[in-house]
Amino acid sequence: MREADRTTRRRIREFLSDEPATPSALAARFDLTPEAAMRHVEHVAHSVEGNGEQLLVAPPSCRECGFDGFDDLLNRPSRCPECKSESVDEPTFTIE
């Protein structure tokens, strides 16, 4: 199947099966905004459940205090709830 014949979600799913990626990395790779990439990942998460695969999420973490207890893993937090730092790493997604 040619690259152009596959949907963006299918290409994201195949990409995440090969290697982990952040929303920004997916956005750059597939010419999307990070927000659009997150919406696609949410849909991909639902589609892989029935196939014996699962979407794994390494949570976002604060580079200042190390906090990683964010309650919404499919979110790009703008600041740390503990120390209020805006130095927060994005979540990382992979499919296994």
C-alpha positions in Angstrom: 0.0 0.0 0.0 1.4 3.4 -1.0 2.0 6.0 1.7 -0.6 8.3 0.1 -3.2 5.6 0.3 -3.0 5.2 4.1 -4.9 7.5 6.5 -3.0 9.7 8.9 -4.2 7.6 11.8 -3.0 4.4 10.2 0.4 6.0 9.5 0.7 7.2 13.1 -0.3 3.8 14.4 2.4 2.1 12.2 5.0 4.7 13.3 4.2 4.2 17.0 4.5 0.5 16.5 8.1 1.0 15.4 9.3 3.7 17.7 8.1 6.0 20.6 7.2 9.6 19.8 6.0 12.7 21.5 3.1 14.8 20.2 5.6 17.4 18.8 7.5 14.7 17.0 4.4 13.2 15.5 3.2 16.7 14.5 6.5 17.4 12.7 6.6 13.9 11.0 3.0 14.1 9.7 2.6 17.8 9.1 0.1 18.4 11.9 -0.3 20.6 14.9 0.6 18.9 18.2 -3.0 19.2 19.2 -4.2 17.4 16.1 -1.5 14.7 16.7 -3.0 14.2 20.2 -6.5 13.8 18.8 -5.2 11.2 16.3 -3.4 9.3 19.1 -6.6 9.2 21.2 -8.4 7.5 18.3 -5.5 5.2 17.7 -5.6 4.2 21.3 -9.2 3.0 20.9 -8.5 1.1 17.7 -5.5 -0.9 19.0 -7.4 -2.2 22.0 -9.3 -4.8 20.0 -6.2 -6.0 18.2 -4.3 -7.4 21.2 -2.0 -4.3 21.2 -2.0 -1.4 23.6 -0.9 2.2 23.5 1.7 2.8 26.2 2.2 6.3 27.5 5.3 7.6 29.4 3.8 10.4 31.4 4.9 14.0 31.1 7.4 15.0 33.7 8.6 18.3 35.2 12.3 19.0 34.4 12.6 21.1 37.6 11.1 19.0 40.4 10.6 15.6 38.6 6.8 15.5 39.2 5.2 12.9 36.9 1.8 12.4 38.6 -0.2 14.1 35.9 -3.8 12.8 35.9 -4.4 13.1 32.2 -1.7 11.2 30.3 -3.1 12.2 26.9 -2.5 15.9 27.6 0.4 18.3 27.1 0.5 20.2 30.4 1.7 23.8 30.2 3.0 23.9 33.8 3.8 21.6 36.7 1.1 21.6 39.4 3.7 21.1 42.1 6.4 23.7 41.5 4.5 25.8 38.8 7.5 25.5 36.4 6.7 25.6 32.7 9.6 23.2 32.0 7.5 20.1 31.4 8.4 17.3 29.1 5.7 16.0 26.8 4.2 12.5 27.1 5.8 9.8 24.9 3.6 7.2 23.1 4.4 3.8 21.8 2.3 0.8 20.7 3.2 -2.8 21.8 
